[in-house]
Amino acid sequence: LELHSIFCSTPSYPDSAICYLFFYRFVSNKHQYLVFFIRKLSACLTHTVMSGAGDQDDDCVVKLRGLPWSATQDDIVKFFKECAIMGGKSGVHMTTSREGRPSGEAFVELESTEDVRRAIQRDHDHMGNRYIEVFKVNRAEMDWVIKRCAPMNGSDEDGCVRLRGLPFGCSKEEIAQFFTGI
């Protein structure tokens, strides 16, 4: 068991903000496990809370759930016609499942907290014959989900092939043999 500490600044806080990143390294049976802990300096957190910095963008993102599979960015822009969407259609981020199919969820970046309030008033309104859930989320959640979905939205030339329905006992060699000659 080894304890390490890294002193770093974080771009999501003001320039004066600093944090410590602690991690423990476990080595067991040829495997390494890293456990991370972040401790921000309390002065930096106080500055962030007192100045209101760091939370403006978080207040302007909503998540939609229950979208029809056929919903498009244009449909979502029309759904929120009374709200100012940051960047128009580019402020609408639709998510996909692991198979690359629409998940029925989307994130929308709005320009102000007033737009968020108007968007939340649309909670349980209908798009087609489905009611749409609308609720406020923070930007970190949106970024995490979009990053997780990114390979599915990437080009067909990303070099990744997903296989389903393989026999339980299938080996790496058998898969490689299957693709030989392609």
Backbone as JSON, one array per atom type, in Angstrom:
{
  "sequence": "LELHSIFCSTPSYPDSAICYLFFYRFVSNKHQYLVFFIRKLSACLTHTVMSGAGDQDDDCVVKLRGLPWSATQDDIVKFFKECAIMGGKSGVHMTTSREGRPSGEAFVELESTEDVRRAIQRDHDHMGNRYIEVFKVNRAEMDWVIKRCAPMNGSDEDGCVRLRGLPFGCSKEEIAQFFTGI",
  "N": [[0.86, -1.17, 0.0], [0.71, 2.09, -1.0], [0.87, 5.58, -0.51], [0.18, 8.43, -2.37], [0.54, 11.85, -3.35], [-0.68, 14.59, -5.17], [-0.24, 17.88, -6.16], [-2.29, 20.23, -7.54], [-3.76, 22.59, -9.87], [-7.12, 23.48, -10.65], [-9.05, 23.78, -13.58], [-11.77, 24.29, -13.48], [-12.35, 25.92, -11.41], [-11.72, 29.22, -9.98], [-8.61, 30.95, -10.84], [-7.04, 31.01, -8.53], [-7.73, 28.76, -7.2], [-6.95, 25.63, -5.8], [-6.18, 22.18, -5.59], [-5.71, 19.07, -3.84], [-4.75, 15.93, -4.97], [-5.12, 12.8, -3.91], [-3.92, 9.5, -3.97], [-4.17, 6.03, -3.45], [-2.13, 3.24, -3.95], [-2.51, -0.04, -4.66], [-0.96, -3.15, -4.86], [-1.44, -6.3, -5.99], [-1.21, -9.67, -6.63], [-0.2, -9.34, -9.34], [-1.86, -7.3, -10.2], [-2.78, -3.87, -10.3], [-4.32, -1.49, -8.28], [-5.86, 1.59, -8.15], [-6.95, 4.09, -6.02], [-8.65, 7.03, -5.85], [-8.72, 10.19, -4.25], [-9.99, 13.4, -3.8], [-9.11, 16.46, -2.45], [-10.14, 19.59, -1.92], [-8.9, 22.84, -1.3], [-10.22, 24.62, 1.41], [-10.43, 27.41, 1.38], [-10.54, 28.02, -1.3], [-12.94, 26.85, -2.03], [-14.67, 28.38, -0.51], [-14.29, 30.86, -1.72], [-15.32, 30.3, -4.25], [-18.02, 29.69, -3.71], [-18.9, 32.04, -2.41], [-18.47, 34.0, -4.37], [-20.06, 33.12, -6.36], [-19.01, 31.93, -8.53], [-18.43, 29.34, -10.89], [-20.86, 27.96, -10.8], [-22.65, 28.89, -12.65], [-22.92, 27.88, -15.3], [-23.81, 25.31, -14.7], [-26.42, 25.64, -13.88], [-27.87, 25.9, -16.16], [-28.64, 23.7, -17.73], [-30.74, 21.15, -18.88], [-32.27, 17.93, -18.61], [-33.85, 15.6, -20.71], [-36.22, 13.03, -20.69], [-37.78, 10.09, -21.94], [-38.23, 10.55, -24.59], [-39.58, 10.13, -27.92], [-38.42, 7.45, -30.01], [-37.95, 8.32, -32.56], [-37.45, 11.0, -32.36], [-35.92, 14.14, -33.16], [-33.22, 16.59, -33.22], [-34.36, 18.94, -34.15], [-37.05, 18.55, -33.44], [-36.85, 18.75, -30.67], [-35.96, 21.38, -30.37], [-38.26, 22.68, -31.31], [-40.05, 21.82, -29.32], [-39.13, 23.25, -27.15], [-39.7, 25.92, -27.85], [-40.23, 28.38, -26.62], [-37.99, 28.84, -25.14], [-34.58, 29.93, -24.92], [-32.19, 28.28, -26.56], [-28.86, 27.47, -26.13], [-26.78, 28.11, -28.75], [-28.6, 27.1, -30.57], [-29.6, 24.32, -32.48], [-27.18, 23.03, -31.96], [-26.95, 23.08, -29.25], [-28.42, 21.01, -28.32], [-28.17, 17.81, -27.18], [-28.36, 14.62, -28.04], [-28.63, 11.35, -26.74], [-27.3, 8.0, -27.03], [-27.8, 4.42, -26.97], [-25.72, 1.63, -25.93], [-25.64, 0.14, -28.22], [-25.82, 1.99, -30.17], [-28.29, 2.98, -30.77], [-31.06, 5.33, -30.48], [-31.52, 6.58, -27.19], [-33.69, 7.69, -26.0], [-33.29, 9.82, -24.42], [-32.05, 13.15, -23.77], [-29.91, 16.03, -23.56], [-30.15, 19.49, -22.94], [-28.72, 22.58, -23.5], [-29.23, 25.66, -22.09], [-29.71, 29.26, -22.29], [-30.12, 30.9, -20.03], [-31.02, 31.07, -16.51], [-33.68, 31.67, -16.33], [-34.65, 30.6, -18.72], [-34.26, 27.93, -18.1], [-36.15, 27.64, -16.06], [-38.51, 28.03, -17.56], [-38.28, 25.82, -19.26], [-38.48, 23.66, -17.48], [-41.11, 23.91, -16.76], [-42.32, 22.63, -18.82], [-42.32, 20.0, -18.15], [-43.63, 16.77, -18.28], [-45.22, 17.45, -20.44], [-46.45, 16.68, -23.74], [-44.82, 15.06, -26.5], [-45.63, 14.16, -29.53], [-47.23, 11.14, -28.88], [-46.14, 10.69, -26.43], [-45.25, 11.46, -23.06], [-42.95, 13.84, -21.84], [-40.29, 13.89, -19.61], [-38.79, 16.5, -17.86], [-36.0, 17.82, -16.34], [-33.74, 19.62, -14.2], [-30.2, 19.39, -14.47], [-26.7, 19.02, -13.66], [-23.83, 20.36, -15.4], [-21.64, 18.63, -15.35], [-22.74, 16.04, -15.21], [-24.02, 15.93, -17.7], [-21.78, 16.19, -19.43], [-20.38, 13.84, -18.77], [-22.14, 11.79, -19.6], [-22.39, 12.38, -22.35], [-19.75, 12.02, -23.17], [-19.5, 9.29, -22.67], [-21.23, 8.3, -24.59], [-19.98, 9.1, -26.89], [-18.23, 7.41, -28.64], [-20.19, 5.96, -29.99], [-21.4, 7.86, -31.5], [-19.45, 8.49, -33.21], [-17.36, 8.28, -36.19], [-17.72, 5.8, -38.82], [-15.3, 4.77, -39.21], [-13.78, 4.31, -36.96], [-12.53, 2.05, -36.09], [-13.52, 0.16, -34.32], [-15.24, -2.76, -33.53], [-18.14, -4.27, -32.45], [-19.16, -7.29, -30.98], [-21.82, -9.59, -30.7], [-23.68, -12.27, -29.2], [-21.83, -14.33, -29.01], [-20.5, -17.62, -28.5], [-20.26, -18.97, -25.18], [-17.83, -20.2, -24.51], [-16.01, -19.19, -26.34], [-12.86, -18.3, -27.68], [-10.16, -15.84, -27.79], [-8.48, -16.42, -29.89], [-10.15, -17.87, -31.63], [-11.92, -15.86, -32.4], [-10.16, -14.12, -33.71], [-9.39, -15.82, -35.79], [-11.82, -16.03, -37.13], [-12.03, -13.5, -38.3], [-9.92, -13.51, -40.06], [-8.44, -12.69, -43.11], [-10.04, -10.6, -43.83]],
  "CA": [[0.0, 0.0, 0.0], [1.49, 3.31, -1.11], [0.08, 6.8, -0.57], [0.78, 9.46, -3.22], [-0.18, 13.12, -3.32], [-0.37, 15.47, -6.29], [-0.71, 19.24, -5.94], [-2.65, 20.69, -8.87], [-4.82, 23.59, -9.96], [-8.24, 22.95, -11.42], [-9.59, 24.8, -14.47], [-13.19, 24.57, -13.26], [-12.43, 26.9, -10.34], [-10.91, 30.4, -10.28], [-7.17, 30.7, -10.94], [-6.44, 30.82, -7.22], [-8.19, 27.5, -6.61], [-5.96, 24.56, -5.85], [-6.67, 20.99, -4.89], [-4.79, 17.96, -3.69], [-5.27, 14.65, -5.44], [-4.48, 11.71, -3.2], [-4.33, 8.18, -4.41], [-3.53, 4.87, -2.86], [-1.81, 2.24, -4.95], [-2.47, -1.39, -4.14], [-0.43, -4.11, -5.81], [-1.82, -7.61, -5.5], [-1.29, -10.7, -7.67], [0.06, -8.75, -10.65], [-2.84, -6.27, -10.53], [-2.65, -2.62, -9.57], [-5.57, -0.8, -8.05], [-5.67, 2.97, -7.73], [-8.12, 4.69, -5.41], [-8.4, 8.47, -5.87], [-9.45, 11.09, -3.36], [-9.68, 14.8, -4.1], [-9.4, 17.37, -1.36], [-9.97, 20.97, -2.35], [-8.63, 23.75, -0.2], [-11.48, 25.25, 1.81], [-10.44, 28.82, 0.98], [-10.95, 28.06, -2.7], [-14.36, 26.55, -2.07], [-15.36, 29.55, 0.01], [-14.26, 31.89, -2.77], [-16.22, 29.9, -5.32], [-19.41, 29.82, -3.26], [-19.21, 33.43, -2.11], [-18.49, 34.82, -5.59], [-21.01, 32.57, -7.31], [-18.3, 31.39, -9.68], [-18.42, 27.91, -11.07], [-22.15, 27.29, -10.87], [-23.53, 29.52, -13.62], [-23.2, 26.97, -16.4], [-24.53, 24.15, -14.2], [-27.83, 25.96, -13.73], [-28.5, 26.12, -17.46], [-28.72, 22.44, -18.47], [-31.85, 20.28, -18.51], [-32.26, 16.58, -19.19], [-35.15, 15.13, -21.16], [-36.33, 11.57, -20.67], [-39.05, 9.64, -22.49], [-38.38, 11.01, -25.98], [-39.85, 9.09, -28.93], [-37.18, 6.99, -30.67], [-37.79, 9.05, -33.81], [-37.25, 12.43, -32.09], [-34.71, 14.76, -33.71], [-32.84, 17.85, -32.58], [-35.37, 19.93, -34.55], [-38.24, 18.32, -32.61], [-36.58, 19.26, -29.32], [-35.96, 22.84, -30.49], [-39.68, 23.08, -31.38], [-40.64, 21.55, -28.01], [-38.71, 24.36, -26.28], [-39.73, 27.14, -28.68], [-40.24, 29.58, -25.78], [-36.71, 28.9, -24.42], [-33.4, 30.22, -25.74], [-31.23, 27.18, -26.5], [-27.53, 27.95, -26.44], [-26.27, 27.59, -30.01], [-29.65, 26.48, -31.38], [-29.56, 22.85, -32.51], [-25.93, 22.5, -31.4], [-27.12, 22.99, -27.8], [-29.22, 19.82, -28.03], [-27.29, 16.64, -27.22], [-29.14, 13.39, -27.92], [-27.78, 10.24, -26.33], [-27.57, 6.71, -27.66], [-27.52, 3.24, -26.16], [-24.45, 1.0, -26.28], [-25.75, -0.38, -29.58], [-25.89, 3.11, -31.09], [-29.68, 3.37, -31.01], [-31.5, 6.42, -29.6], [-31.83, 6.13, -25.83], [-34.89, 8.35, -25.5], [-32.88, 10.89, -23.52], [-31.26, 14.22, -24.37], [-29.55, 17.17, -22.72], [-30.31, 20.76, -23.65], [-28.04, 23.71, -22.87], [-30.05, 26.86, -22.22], [-28.92, 30.48, -22.13], [-30.28, 31.57, -18.74], [-31.81, 30.34, -15.52], [-35.09, 31.9, -16.69], [-34.96, 29.59, -19.74], [-34.36, 26.65, -17.39], [-37.45, 27.65, -15.39], [-39.54, 27.8, -18.59], [-38.13, 24.44, -19.75], [-38.99, 22.74, -16.45], [-42.57, 24.0, -16.82], [-42.78, 21.69, -19.86], [-42.26, 18.65, -17.6], [-44.81, 15.94, -18.53], [-45.92, 17.81, -21.67], [-46.34, 15.6, -24.73], [-44.22, 15.14, -27.83], [-46.35, 13.04, -30.12], [-48.1, 10.53, -27.87], [-45.33, 10.39, -25.23], [-44.97, 12.6, -22.19], [-41.51, 14.05, -21.7], [-39.83, 14.36, -18.31], [-37.78, 17.56, -17.98], [-35.49, 18.21, -15.03], [-32.45, 20.3, -14.21], [-29.03, 18.6, -14.12], [-25.49, 19.84, -13.75], [-23.05, 20.19, -16.62], [-20.76, 17.47, -15.21], [-23.5, 14.85, -15.6], [-24.19, 15.97, -19.16], [-20.49, 15.91, -20.07], [-20.04, 12.44, -18.56], [-23.0, 10.96, -20.46], [-22.03, 12.63, -23.75], [-18.45, 11.37, -23.41], [-19.75, 7.85, -22.7], [-21.91, 8.01, -25.85], [-19.2, 9.63, -28.02], [-17.82, 6.45, -29.66], [-21.34, 5.54, -30.78], [-21.71, 8.93, -32.42], [-18.27, 8.72, -34.02], [-17.42, 7.83, -37.58], [-17.68, 4.36, -39.03], [-13.9, 4.39, -39.4], [-13.06, 4.41, -35.7], [-11.79, 0.81, -35.88], [-14.1, -0.63, -33.24], [-16.32, -3.65, -33.93], [-18.74, -4.93, -31.3], [-19.69, -8.61, -31.31], [-22.85, -10.11, -29.8], [-24.12, -13.64, -29.45], [-20.71, -15.27, -29.08], [-20.6, -18.76, -27.58], [-19.62, -18.7, -23.9], [-16.46, -20.71, -24.49], [-15.26, -18.66, -27.48], [-11.56, -17.75, -27.29], [-9.63, -14.74, -28.6], [-7.92, -17.01, -31.1], [-11.26, -18.19, -32.52], [-12.42, -14.6, -32.96], [-9.15, -13.67, -34.67], [-9.49, -16.72, -36.94], [-13.05, -15.68, -37.84], [-11.8, -12.29, -39.08], [-8.77, -13.67, -40.94], [-8.72, -12.48, -44.53], [-10.91, -9.43, -44.07]],
  "C": [[0.9, 1.23, 0.0], [0.55, 4.49, -1.2], [0.83, 7.83, -1.39], [-0.08, 10.71, -3.11], [0.27, 13.97, -4.49], [-1.01, 16.82, -5.99], [-1.04, 19.81, -7.3], [-3.69, 21.8, -8.79], [-5.91, 23.02, -10.83], [-8.84, 24.04, -12.29], [-11.05, 25.14, -14.2], [-13.41, 25.56, -12.11], [-11.59, 28.11, -10.72], [-9.43, 30.07, -10.24], [-6.52, 30.42, -9.59], [-6.8, 29.47, -6.6], [-7.17, 26.4, -6.83], [-6.57, 23.35, -5.15], [-5.53, 20.0, -4.74], [-5.47, 16.72, -4.22], [-4.46, 13.58, -4.73], [-4.87, 10.41, -3.87], [-3.5, 7.11, -3.71], [-3.29, 3.86, -3.96], [-1.68, 0.89, -4.25], [-1.88, -2.29, -5.22], [-0.7, -5.49, -5.23], [-1.94, -8.57, -6.67], [-1.22, -10.11, -9.08], [-0.95, -7.68, -11.06], [-2.57, -5.03, -9.69], [-4.02, -2.0, -9.43], [-5.25, 0.61, -7.57], [-7.0, 3.48, -7.18], [-7.82, 6.17, -5.25], [-9.3, 9.2, -4.88], [-9.04, 12.51, -3.72], [-10.05, 15.64, -2.89], [-9.12, 18.78, -1.84], [-9.7, 21.83, -1.13], [-9.9, 24.52, 0.14], [-11.54, 26.71, 1.41], [-10.93, 28.95, -0.46], [-12.45, 27.8, -2.8], [-15.16, 27.74, -1.56], [-15.41, 30.65, -1.03], [-15.27, 31.55, -3.87], [-17.67, 30.09, -4.92], [-19.78, 31.28, -3.05], [-19.32, 34.28, -3.36], [-19.53, 34.34, -6.58], [-20.34, 31.98, -8.52], [-18.45, 29.89, -9.72], [-19.78, 27.27, -11.18], [-23.08, 27.89, -11.92], [-23.89, 28.57, -14.74], [-24.05, 25.78, -15.94], [-26.03, 24.41, -14.14], [-28.57, 26.01, -15.06], [-28.54, 24.86, -18.33], [-29.92, 21.66, -17.96], [-31.7, 18.94, -19.23], [-33.69, 16.23, -19.56], [-35.14, 13.61, -21.15], [-37.7, 11.2, -21.21], [-39.29, 10.1, -23.92], [-38.79, 9.85, -26.89], [-38.53, 8.7, -29.6], [-36.9, 7.8, -31.93], [-37.52, 10.54, -33.61], [-35.92, 12.91, -32.65], [-34.38, 16.01, -32.91], [-33.86, 18.94, -32.92], [-36.64, 19.79, -33.71], [-38.05, 18.9, -31.21], [-36.55, 20.79, -29.33], [-37.39, 23.36, -30.55], [-40.37, 22.91, -30.03], [-40.34, 22.7, -27.04], [-38.71, 25.69, -27.02], [-39.72, 28.42, -27.85], [-38.95, 29.75, -24.97], [-35.58, 29.21, -25.4], [-32.38, 29.1, -25.53], [-29.88, 27.69, -26.96], [-27.02, 27.3, -27.73], [-27.32, 26.95, -30.89], [-29.56, 24.97, -31.32], [-28.29, 22.28, -31.9], [-25.97, 22.44, -29.88], [-27.98, 21.82, -27.36], [-28.33, 18.6, -28.23], [-28.12, 15.38, -26.98], [-28.2, 12.24, -27.6], [-28.22, 8.95, -27.01], [-27.26, 5.58, -26.68], [-26.16, 2.68, -26.58], [-24.46, 0.47, -27.71], [-25.83, 0.74, -30.62], [-27.3, 3.55, -31.44], [-30.06, 4.53, -30.09], [-31.92, 5.88, -28.24], [-33.14, 6.7, -25.3], [-34.58, 9.47, -24.52], [-32.06, 11.92, -24.29], [-30.95, 15.26, -23.31], [-29.68, 18.42, -23.56], [-29.63, 21.85, -22.84], [-28.86, 24.97, -23.15], [-29.22, 28.09, -21.86], [-29.04, 31.13, -20.77], [-31.08, 30.7, -17.78], [-33.31, 30.54, -15.75], [-35.54, 30.9, -17.76], [-35.09, 28.21, -19.1], [-35.72, 26.56, -16.7], [-38.58, 27.37, -16.38], [-39.48, 26.36, -19.11], [-38.74, 23.45, -18.75], [-40.52, 22.79, -16.39], [-43.15, 23.06, -17.88], [-42.74, 20.23, -19.38], [-43.62, 17.97, -17.74], [-45.7, 16.46, -19.66], [-45.64, 16.73, -22.71], [-45.59, 16.01, -25.98], [-44.77, 13.92, -28.55], [-47.28, 12.47, -29.06], [-47.35, 10.17, -26.59], [-45.19, 11.64, -24.37], [-43.46, 12.64, -21.93], [-41.22, 14.55, -20.29], [-38.72, 15.38, -18.55], [-37.31, 17.9, -16.57], [-34.09, 18.78, -15.17], [-31.35, 19.32, -13.8], [-27.82, 19.52, -14.16], [-24.7, 19.47, -15.01], [-22.15, 18.95, -16.54], [-21.47, 16.19, -15.61], [-23.67, 14.79, -17.11], [-22.89, 15.59, -19.86], [-20.12, 14.44, -19.95], [-20.85, 11.54, -19.5], [-22.63, 11.15, -21.93], [-20.71, 11.95, -24.08], [-18.63, 9.86, -23.52], [-20.39, 7.44, -24.03], [-21.07, 8.36, -27.07], [-18.77, 8.57, -29.04], [-18.98, 5.99, -30.54], [-21.69, 6.59, -31.82], [-20.55, 9.2, -33.36], [-18.44, 8.18, -35.43], [-17.39, 6.31, -37.65], [-16.25, 3.86, -39.17], [-13.12, 4.43, -38.11], [-12.35, 3.12, -35.33], [-12.33, -0.08, -34.79], [-15.27, -1.45, -33.77], [-16.84, -4.32, -32.67], [-19.37, -6.24, -31.76], [-20.72, -9.01, -30.25], [-23.12, -11.55, -30.14], [-22.99, -14.64, -29.57], [-20.95, -16.44, -28.13], [-19.81, -18.47, -26.3], [-18.15, -19.1, -23.9], [-15.59, -20.19, -25.62], [-13.96, -18.01, -27.01], [-11.16, -16.59, -28.21], [-9.11, -15.27, -29.93], [-9.02, -17.35, -32.11], [-11.85, -16.94, -33.16], [-11.45, -14.08, -34.01], [-9.21, -14.52, -35.94], [-10.72, -16.37, -37.78], [-12.83, -14.47, -38.76], [-10.59, -12.38, -40.0], [-9.2, -13.49, -42.39], [-9.61, -11.29, -44.82], [-10.07, -8.2, -44.2]]
}
